[in-house]
Amino acid sequence: MTIQPKRLPMLAALFLYAWCCGLAAQPLRGTAISAPLDAAPIDLPTAIRLALAQPGVRAAAHEVAASDAVLEQAGSYPNPTLEYLREGQRAGTRTTTIVLNQPIELGGKRRARVALAEGSAGLARSELAARRQEVRAHVIAAFYGLQVAGERHGVAQSLLDLARRSVDVAARRVAAGKISPIDETRARLAAADAASAVNGAKGELALARARLGGLIGQPGEAIVLAPSSIEQLPDARPRATLLADDTAAVRRARGQLAAQLAQAEVERAARIPDVTVSVGSQRDDEVGRRQAVVGLSVPLPLFNRNAGNLSAALIRADKARDELAAAQAMAAADLAGAGARYETARAEASLLRQDVLPQAASAYDRTLTGFEFGKFSMLDVLDAQRTLFQARTRYLDALLGAWRAWADIERLAGATTEQTGTTGQEQTP
């Protein structure tokens, strides 16, 4: 069968129309980002578990272990002292004394010391929990950031393919004398812009790989993401529920207040002097017998009553109390902001997916059909094409903004346990 030369532009336009219709109708799918074939796919729970095993989190866990050791030491009693005293050097006239001295703590010093160690241990655990939440939130943002970067690269590549086919169609129509050569020039400029967009998307993809790789301790180029959907945005819990559980910053401030109050009790107990009980034996060679020695030593608090240290501890407790109130106010504001950003981005993504993207695809289809029959110019086709891909890019931006806001919510009031396998789709805060 011989195809007439004048029908070539129409057939090329029909092929371009069918290809673009399939592209516009194709939904977003989470794809496994290309990497070495022997690399195991990584899902979000795996990425969180790998990030929590990195040295930064382990360092905070060491501090918890050290605080537990300090707590064990805090309950110890003071050691006794053995004292040996000899008076005189000549046998028969010298006196030898052996005394065992035992300090006895008064005023609840041991109890206050244990309470302080418990407060410090609790503060270390709060710091560890906050560190884990922070790392978990960073991983969530980086994981979905890499997925969005992969989708953007795919969209940019599709735009480049479409622009190149538009150049071919324009060139054939110019050769057939149907359109002006300036339209072919416009198509080639659009193709050059699309190629530049592909290079930019490739750079963003490399940065996203490096960001996630740094968090999980793996080379970015070796990361393969397991297939998942970035469009399934979870429902957010009400802000009042999140605040009722205390955010990480509030828990940290509460732990600091408990530690400062315990320190004040330690300084208050230090105002009461300790006594030392002495029990021993004394031998007088001149008398030729041994005598029991019993003593009691009591410091006289005439010049030092530890008033300065107690005053400083009470002032620091007031400071910690104010910092707790500030942390609560800041947590409420941060959660409100993160929640508003999440709901806004989620609503925008829903609007784009349900209304804007279908309308942009339909407008492009109609423009391409009109171009086929000579009703529209190549400039109209390029504008419709650019509008379609701008809408698709904006949709990806909305999804990324929603996941970043979700990560902020997780950082502020997310899981505090060892739930490394919890994801946004599996648990709704």
Secondary structure, DSSP 8 states (H G I E B T S, - for coil): ----GGGHHHHHHHHHHHHHHHHHH-----------TT---B-HHHHHHHHHTSHHHHHHHHHHHHHHHHHHHHT-----EEEEEEE-SSTTT-EEEEEEEEEE--SSHHHHHHHHHHHHHHHHHHHHHHHHHHHHHHHHHHHHHHHHHHHHHHHHHHHHHHHHHHHHHHHHHHHTTSS-HHHHHHHHHHHHHHHHHHHHHHHHHHHHHHHHHHHHTS-GGG--B----SS-------HHHHHHT--HHHHHHHHHHHHHHHHHHHHHHTTS--EEEEEEEEEETTTTEEEEEEEEE----SS---HHHHHHHHHHHHHHHHHHHHHHHHHHHHHHHHHHHHHHHHHHHHHIIIIIHHHHHHHHHHHHHHHHTTSS-HHHHHHHHHHHHHHHHHHHHHHHHHHHHHHHHHHHH---SS-TT--TTT---
